[in-house]
Amino acid sequence: MAIIKLALKSLYNRRATALLTVFAIAISVSLLLGVERVRTQAKESFSHTISGTDLIIGARTGPVQLLLYSVFRIGNATNNISWQSYQEIAKQKSVKWSVPLSLGDSHRGYRVLGTNTDYFKHYQFGQNQPLKFNQGQPFESLFETVVGAEVAKKLGYSIGDKIIIAHGAGSTSFTKHDQMPFTISGILAPTSTPVDKTVHVSLPAIEAIHLGWNNGAPPMTGSVDTSALDVDSLEPTVITAALVGMASKIKVFQLQRMINQYKQEPLQAIIPGVALHELWSMMGIAEQALVVISGFVVASGLLGMLTMILASLNERRREMAILRAVGARPLQIFLLMISEAGILALAGAVLGVTLLFSLLAIAQPILQEEFGVLITISLLTTYEWQLLGIVLLSGLAIGIAPSVRAYRMSLADGMTIRV
């Protein structure tokens, strides 16, 4: 304990350089833990976006691309599924439920999803959590819409508000379906998934707003009479994708094979969990690169500490000599130097964890709003404690070099220094 007190007083006498060293270690520790936390929780957030769905069906393309545009609303479909093929698949005995999805339009940068009311019954996220309504109810009439929690919050919408859907999925569109405004009938509760950023309308509504369009060109003003629209006649001809739940999990591979060999048109069925695993396999190299970079940053912080201690040794030769003169043994000098390295590494680790939680508190709402990724502020995990232990042990190990050098300093060497 006496050596620890002496080490603390010694560091206090060199507080300026000691504080800089602690800050360098703290920043590197917060970066290391921050990368680890964002990496693991982003993966959890992605994997919790969809659950309870056995198959996703779309036009033949890559599994990852189908998963991205149908579930995460990232990218666009290369082709569509005919409504006839979808109905034939949905009628298979092994299919318990199916939900059609139609993408392609937007509202002020948010994707518009055409679907039916089964979407609100069967879509699940997290640990099989169903969608819930914060306000209102599913759409019933043709021009009603249900908006996600983020859409309502950011755009300040409430039940009964009118919105205009734009043609195309881009954030900016100069072509709007302004002749057919939608009324908000429901607002979904937050899910921390892409559902929060989606405007949901019915499939007949998607057909209605595109009546009279020819090769992407809108119809002449007044050429479509919205009051005379018959919902029953607005059956879609194509959809973008479909979610399928199976009556028996044993039949999943059988139906997947049947869809992949579908002769009427080139289709593809993917299992969401398998596609997510493939996605993370592709991201694995980037993850490893981030971990390696943060590891090098920690190493540079510890090397900075080593440089500081070594640089101060020459200035402390007289201090060491005086300690030896008053009875300190070489082993105690060694322990003093090791203690200083350990204190610096410990202080850097504690400050780094504090810095991490402070940054998370600031960045959490930004990450959730901008990227839909929820980074929880929770206690350190076992793996994070292990990383901190490695940092502390590395700090002690790096402190051995200057400690050995101080250990070898003789009493005569210290007492003959010219100041």
Salt bridges, closest charged atoms under 4 A:
GLU36 OE1 - ARG39 NH2 2.95
ASP54 OD1 - LYS249 NZ 2.67
ASP105 OD1 - HIS167 ND1 3.46
ASP105 OD1 - HIS177 NE2 3.64
ASP105 OD2 - HIS210 NE2 3.20
ASP118 OD1 - LYS121 NZ 3.81
GLU287 OE1 - ARG39 NH1 2.73
GLU287 OE1 - LYS43 NZ 3.83
GLU319 OE1 - ARG316 NE 3.13
GLU340 OE1 - ARG14 NH2 2.87
GLU340 OE2 - ARG316 NH2 2.73
GLU370 OE2 - LYS154 NZ 3.77
GLU384 OE1 - ARG37 NH2 2.67
ASP413 OD1 - ARG317 NH2 2.38
